Amino acid sequence: MTTKKLIYVIEDEQDIASLVCDELQNFGFETKAFTTGGQASKEIGRKLPDLCIVDLGLPDMDGMGLVRELCEQHRIGVVILTGRGSLPDRVFGLEVGADDYIIKPFDPRELVARVKSVCRRLESISQDGDKSFCTRAKFDDWTFSPSTLTLTAGDGHQEELSSAESELLCVLLKSSKQVLSRDQLMGRLMGRESMPFDRSIDVRMSRIRKKLEVDPKNPKIIKTVYGAGYMFVADVEWFD
């Protein structure tokens, strides 16, 4: 990475926060630790980081609520670091928009690798948005801008995507009218190693459908081809 990334570590266990910060600093990241969600929210209002690492067991608020707020209000990476390892928790964490979900106890080097992966994904999406051949995409009644992670409907209504949702949508748009299996989708995604489990594809697809489709349970734009995968069926036009 060419620029020094700023990472906020929101973790009430000081020994874990120190471990995470020290390891990230060893690999060239700038870090700042917070023991409560309130402290982090105030600092985010003053200076936006590139990525937040969030513990779900915060003393002053529900960590999942903070993750949702970060994903909905800011275009930054979000990694959950928690002792909650159940499948429902992992799925819900991705559903609210987190880019990755890491379970304690964890390997510090793996955490650094996953943070790097999310940062590369964000940079890749931003760079794609700067290229003239894929600045914006128009399909159905929507216009998608990768550089701002924003979907705009014909009536002006807007939907914001997380970085992971935007990356997946870009893959679908560039493969319009093709059936893609989960393995193919994961293989085409930048930062594949940040995917904690195959179900994450389904979770993120569901979130995209909720934003795109009139009836997400009966999708008309992104079809499920049973036994094969997914297909983006709308015509796509790329333009500056």
C-alpha positions as a Markdown table, in Angstrom:
| # | Residue | x | y | z |
|---|---|---|---|---|
| 1 | Met | 0.0 | 0.0 | 0.0 |
| 2 | Thr | 1.4 | 3.4 | -1.0 |
| 3 | Thr | -0.2 | 5.5 | 1.7 |
| 4 | Lys | -0.2 | 5.0 | 5.4 |
| 5 | Lys | -3.7 | 3.8 | 6.5 |
| 6 | Leu | -5.4 | 4.9 | 9.6 |
| 7 | Ile | -7.0 | 2.1 | 11.6 |
| 8 | Tyr | -9.3 | 2.7 | 14.7 |
| 9 | Val | -9.4 | -0.3 | 17.1 |
| 10 | Ile | -12.6 | -0.2 | 19.2 |
| 11 | Glu | -11.9 | -2.8 | 21.9 |
| 12 | Asp | -12.5 | -2.5 | 25.6 |
| 13 | Glu | -9.9 | -5.2 | 26.6 |
| 14 | Gln | -6.7 | -3.1 | 26.7 |
| 15 | Asp | -4.3 | -6.1 | 26.2 |
| 16 | Ile | -6.1 | -7.1 | 23.0 |
| 17 | Ala | -6.3 | -3.5 | 21.8 |
| 18 | Ser | -2.5 | -3.1 | 22.4 |
| 19 | Leu | -1.7 | -6.4 | 20.7 |
| 20 | Val | -3.8 | -5.4 | 17.6 |
| 21 | Cys | -2.3 | -1.9 | 17.4 |
| 22 | Asp | 1.3 | -3.1 | 17.9 |
| 23 | Glu | 0.9 | -5.7 | 15.2 |
| 24 | Leu | -0.7 | -3.3 | 12.7 |
| 25 | Gln | 2.0 | -0.6 | 13.4 |
| 26 | Asn | 4.7 | -3.2 | 12.7 |
| 27 | Phe | 3.2 | -3.5 | 9.2 |
| 28 | Gly | 3.1 | 0.3 | 8.5 |
| 29 | Phe | -0.4 | 1.2 | 9.7 |
| 30 | Glu | -1.3 | 4.1 | 11.9 |
| 31 | Thr | -3.6 | 3.1 | 14.7 |
| 32 | Lys | -5.7 | 4.6 | 17.5 |
| 33 | Ala | -7.5 | 2.6 | 20.2 |
| 34 | Phe | -10.8 | 3.3 | 21.9 |
| 35 | Thr | -12.4 | 1.4 | 24.8 |
| 36 | Thr | -15.9 | 2.5 | 24.1 |
| 37 | Gly | -18.1 | 3.1 | 21.1 |
| 38 | Gly | -18.9 | 6.6 | 22.2 |
| 39 | Gln | -15.3 | 7.6 | 22.2 |
| 40 | Ala | -14.8 | 6.2 | 18.8 |
| 41 | Ser | -17.9 | 7.9 | 17.4 |
| 42 | Lys | -16.7 | 11.3 | 18.6 |
| 43 | Glu | -13.3 | 10.8 | 17.0 |
| 44 | Ile | -14.8 | 9.5 | 13.7 |
| 45 | Gly | -16.8 | 12.8 | 13.6 |
| 46 | Arg | -13.5 | 14.7 | 13.7 |
| 47 | Lys | -11.3 | 12.5 | 11.6 |
| 48 | Leu | -12.5 | 9.6 | 9.4 |
| 49 | Pro | -10.2 | 6.5 | 9.4 |
| 50 | Asp | -9.6 | 4.1 | 6.5 |
| 51 | Leu | -10.9 | 1.2 | 8.6 |
| 52 | Cys | -12.4 | 0.3 | 12.0 |
| 53 | Ile | -11.8 | -2.9 | 13.9 |
| 54 | Val | -14.8 | -3.3 | 16.2 |
| 55 | Asp | -15.4 | -5.6 | 19.2 |
| 56 | Leu | -19.1 | -6.5 | 19.6 |
| 57 | Gly | -18.9 | -6.6 | 23.4 |
| 58 | Leu | -18.5 | -2.9 | 24.1 |
| 59 | Pro | -19.4 | -1.6 | 27.6 |
| 60 | Asp | -21.5 | 1.4 | 26.4 |
| 61 | Met | -23.4 | 0.2 | 23.3 |
| 62 | Asp | -24.2 | -2.8 | 21.2 |
| 63 | Gly | -21.2 | -3.4 | 18.9 |
| 64 | Met | -23.4 | -4.6 | 16.1 |
| 65 | Gly | -25.3 | -1.3 | 16.2 |
| 66 | Leu | -22.0 | 0.6 | 15.9 |
| 67 | Val | -21.0 | -1.6 | 12.9 |
| 68 | Arg | -24.4 | -0.8 | 11.2 |
| 69 | Glu | -23.9 | 2.9 | 11.9 |
| 70 | Leu | -20.4 | 2.9 | 10.4 |
| 71 | Cys | -21.4 | 0.9 | 7.3 |
| 72 | Glu | -24.5 | 3.1 | 6.6 |
| 73 | Gln | -23.0 | 6.5 | 7.3 |
| 74 | His | -19.4 | 6.2 | 6.2 |
| 75 | Arg | -17.5 | 4.8 | 3.3 |
| 76 | Ile | -14.8 | 3.0 | 5.3 |
| 77 | Gly | -13.8 | -0.6 | 5.9 |
| 78 | Val | -15.2 | -2.4 | 8.9 |
| 79 | Val | -13.8 | -5.6 | 10.5 |
| 80 | Ile | -15.6 | -7.3 | 13.4 |
| 81 | Leu | -13.2 | -8.8 | 16.0 |
| 82 | Thr | -15.2 | -10.7 | 18.6 |
| 83 | Gly | -15.6 | -13.8 | 20.7 |
| 84 | Arg | -19.1 | -14.5 | 19.3 |
| 85 | Gly | -18.5 | -17.3 | 16.9 |
| 86 | Ser | -22.0 | -18.6 | 16.1 |
| 87 | Leu | -23.1 | -18.8 | 12.5 |
| 88 | Pro | -26.1 | -16.4 | 13.1 |
| 89 | Asp | -23.8 | -13.8 | 14.6 |
| 90 | Arg | -21.4 | -14.1 | 11.7 |
| 91 | Val | -24.2 | -13.9 | 9.1 |
| 92 | Phe | -25.8 | -10.9 | 10.9 |
| 93 | Gly | -22.4 | -9.1 | 11.0 |
| 94 | Leu | -22.1 | -9.4 | 7.3 |
| 95 | Glu | -25.7 | -8.5 | 6.8 |
| 96 | Val | -25.3 | -5.1 | 8.5 |
| 97 | Gly | -22.3 | -4.4 | 6.2 |
| 98 | Ala | -19.1 | -5.6 | 7.8 |
| 99 | Asp | -16.3 | -6.4 | 5.4 |
| 100 | Asp | -14.9 | -9.3 | 7.5 |
| 101 | Tyr | -15.6 | -11.2 | 10.7 |
| 102 | Ile | -12.7 | -12.5 | 12.8 |
| 103 | Ile | -13.3 | -14.7 | 15.9 |
| 104 | Lys | -11.3 | -14.6 | 19.1 |
| 105 | Pro | -8.8 | -16.1 | 19.8 |
| 106 | Phe | -7.1 | -15.0 | 16.6 |
| 107 | Asp | -3.7 | -15.0 | 15.0 |
| 108 | Pro | -2.4 | -11.4 | 14.8 |
| 109 | Arg | -0.7 | -12.0 | 11.5 |
| 110 | Glu | -4.0 | -13.3 | 10.0 |
| 111 | Leu | -5.7 | -10.2 | 11.3 |
| 112 | Val | -3.2 | -8.0 | 9.6 |
| 113 | Ala | -3.6 | -10.0 | 6.3 |
| 114 | Arg | -7.4 | -9.5 | 6.4 |
| 115 | Val | -7.0 | -5.8 | 7.2 |
| 116 | Lys | -4.7 | -5.4 | 4.2 |
| 117 | Ser | -7.2 | -7.3 | 2.0 |
| 118 | Val | -10.0 | -5.0 | 2.9 |
| 119 | Cys | -7.8 | -1.9 | 2.3 |
| 120 | Arg | -6.8 | -3.3 | -1.1 |
| 121 | Arg | -10.5 | -3.9 | -2.0 |
| 122 | Leu | -11.3 | -0.3 | -1.1 |
| 123 | Glu | -8.4 | 1.0 | -3.2 |
| 124 | Ser | -9.4 | -1.3 | -6.1 |
| 125 | Ile | -13.0 | 0.0 | -6.1 |
| 126 | Ser | -11.8 | 3.6 | -6.0 |
| 127 | Gln | -9.3 | 3.0 | -8.8 |
| 128 | Asp | -12.0 | 1.3 | -10.9 |
| 129 | Gly | -14.2 | 4.3 | -10.4 |
| 130 | Asp | -11.4 | 6.5 | -11.9 |
| 131 | Lys | -11.1 | 4.4 | -15.1 |
| 132 | Ser | -13.1 | 5.8 | -18.0 |
| 133 | Phe | -14.3 | 2.4 | -19.2 |
| 134 | Cys | -16.1 | 1.7 | -15.9 |
| 135 | Thr | -16.8 | 5.1 | -14.3 |
| 136 | Arg | -20.5 | 4.4 | -14.0 |
| 137 | Ala | -22.9 | 1.6 | -15.1 |
| 138 | Lys | -26.5 | 2.0 | -16.1 |
| 139 | Phe | -28.9 | -0.9 | -15.9 |
| 140 | Asp | -32.7 | -1.3 | -15.6 |
| 141 | Asp | -33.7 | 1.9 | -13.7 |
| 142 | Trp | -30.4 | 2.2 | -11.8 |
| 143 | Thr | -27.1 | 4.0 | -12.3 |
| 144 | Phe | -24.2 | 2.6 | -10.2 |
| 145 | Ser | -21.1 | 4.7 | -9.4 |
| 146 | Pro | -18.2 | 2.5 | -8.1 |
| 147 | Ser | -16.2 | 5.6 | -7.0 |
| 148 | Thr | -18.9 | 6.6 | -4.5 |
| 149 | Leu | -20.4 | 3.2 | -3.8 |
| 150 | Thr | -23.8 | 4.6 | -4.7 |
| 151 | Leu | -26.8 | 3.4 | -6.6 |
| 152 | Thr | -29.1 | 6.0 | -8.0 |
| 153 | Ala | -32.7 | 5.3 | -9.2 |
| 154 | Gly | -34.4 | 7.1 | -12.1 |
| 155 | Asp | -36.5 | 9.1 | -9.6 |
| 156 | Gly | -33.3 | 10.3 | -7.8 |
| 157 | His | -33.6 | 7.8 | -4.8 |
| 158 | Gln | -30.1 | 6.6 | -3.7 |
| 159 | Glu | -28.8 | 3.5 | -2.0 |
| 160 | Glu | -25.3 | 3.3 | -0.6 |
| 161 | Leu | -23.4 | 0.0 | -0.7 |
| 162 | Ser | -20.7 | -1.3 | 1.5 |
| 163 | Ser | -17.3 | -1.9 | -0.1 |
| 164 | Ala | -17.9 | -5.6 | -0.2 |
| 165 | Glu | -21.3 | -5.2 | -1.7 |
| 166 | Ser | -19.9 | -2.8 | -4.3 |
| 167 | Glu | -17.2 | -5.2 | -5.2 |
| 168 | Leu | -19.6 | -8.1 | -5.7 |
| 169 | Leu | -22.0 | -5.9 | -7.8 |
| 170 | Cys | -19.0 | -4.9 | -10.0 |
| 171 | Val | -18.3 | -8.5 | -10.7 |
| 172 | Leu | -21.9 | -9.2 | -11.6 |
| 173 | Leu | -22.1 | -6.1 | -13.9 |
| 174 | Lys | -18.9 | -7.1 | -15.7 |
| 175 | Ser | -20.3 | -10.6 | -16.2 |
| 176 | Ser | -23.9 | -9.7 | -17.3 |
| 177 | Lys | -25.9 | -12.5 | -18.8 |
| 178 | Gln | -23.4 | -15.1 | -17.5 |
| 179 | Val | -24.1 | -17.7 | -14.8 |
| 180 | Leu | -21.5 | -17.5 | -12.1 |
| 181 | Ser | -21.2 | -20.1 | -9.3 |
| 182 | Arg | -20.2 | -19.2 | -5.8 |
| 183 | Asp | -16.7 | -20.5 | -6.4 |
| 184 | Gln | -16.4 | -18.4 | -9.6 |
| 185 | Leu | -17.7 | -15.3 | -7.7 |
| 186 | Met | -15.2 | -15.8 | -4.9 |
| 187 | Gly | -12.4 | -16.4 | -7.4 |
| 188 | Arg | -13.1 | -13.1 | -9.2 |
| 189 | Leu | -13.4 | -11.0 | -6.0 |
| 190 | Met | -10.3 | -9.0 | -4.9 |
| 191 | Gly | -9.3 | -10.0 | -1.4 |
| 192 | Arg | -10.8 | -13.4 | -1.6 |
| 193 | Glu | -9.0 | -14.4 | 1.6 |
| 194 | Ser | -11.1 | -11.9 | 3.5 |
| 195 | Met | -14.3 | -14.0 | 2.9 |
| 196 | Pro | -14.8 | -15.9 | 6.2 |
| 197 | Phe | -17.1 | -18.6 | 4.7 |
| 198 | Asp | -19.0 | -19.3 | 1.5 |
| 199 | Arg | -22.3 | -18.1 | 3.0 |
| 200 | Ser | -20.9 | -14.6 | 2.8 |
| 201 | Ile | -21.6 | -14.6 | -1.0 |
| 202 | Asp | -25.3 | -15.4 | -0.3 |
| 203 | Val | -25.5 | -12.8 | 2.5 |
| 204 | Arg | -24.1 | -10.0 | 0.4 |
| 205 | Met | -26.2 | -11.0 | -2.6 |
| 206 | Ser | -29.3 | -10.7 | -0.4 |
| 207 | Arg | -28.3 | -7.2 | 0.7 |
| 208 | Ile | -27.7 | -6.1 | -2.9 |
| 209 | Arg | -31.1 | -7.5 | -3.9 |
| 210 | Lys | -32.9 | -5.6 | -1.1 |
| 211 | Lys | -31.5 | -2.4 | -2.5 |
| 212 | Leu | -32.0 | -3.2 | -6.2 |
| 213 | Glu | -35.2 | -5.3 | -6.5 |
| 214 | Val | -38.8 | -4.2 | -6.2 |
| 215 | Asp | -39.5 | -7.6 | -4.7 |
| 216 | Pro | -36.2 | -9.1 | -3.3 |
| 217 | Lys | -37.9 | -12.5 | -2.8 |
| 218 | Asn | -38.8 | -12.6 | -6.5 |
| 219 | Pro | -35.8 | -10.9 | -8.1 |
| 220 | Lys | -35.9 | -9.7 | -11.7 |
| 221 | Ile | -32.4 | -8.3 | -12.0 |
| 222 | Ile | -30.2 | -10.9 | -10.2 |
| 223 | Lys | -31.6 | -14.3 | -10.8 |
| 224 | Thr | -30.7 | -17.5 | -8.9 |
| 225 | Val | -30.0 | -20.4 | -11.2 |
| 226 | Tyr | -30.7 | -23.3 | -9.0 |
| 227 | Gly | -27.8 | -25.7 | -8.8 |
| 228 | Ala | -25.5 | -23.4 | -10.8 |
| 229 | Gly | -25.2 | -20.0 | -9.1 |
| 230 | Tyr | -26.3 | -16.4 | -9.9 |
| 231 | Met | -26.9 | -14.5 | -13.2 |
| 232 | Phe | -27.2 | -10.7 | -13.7 |
| 233 | Val | -29.9 | -10.6 | -16.4 |
| 234 | Ala | -30.2 | -6.8 | -17.1 |
| 235 | Asp | -28.4 | -5.1 | -20.0 |
| 236 | Val | -25.5 | -3.0 | -18.7 |
| 237 | Glu | -24.0 | 0.1 | -20.3 |
| 238 | Trp | -20.8 | 1.6 | -19.0 |
| 239 | Phe | -20.2 | 5.4 | -19.4 |
| 240 | Asp | -18.2 | 8.3 | -18.1 |
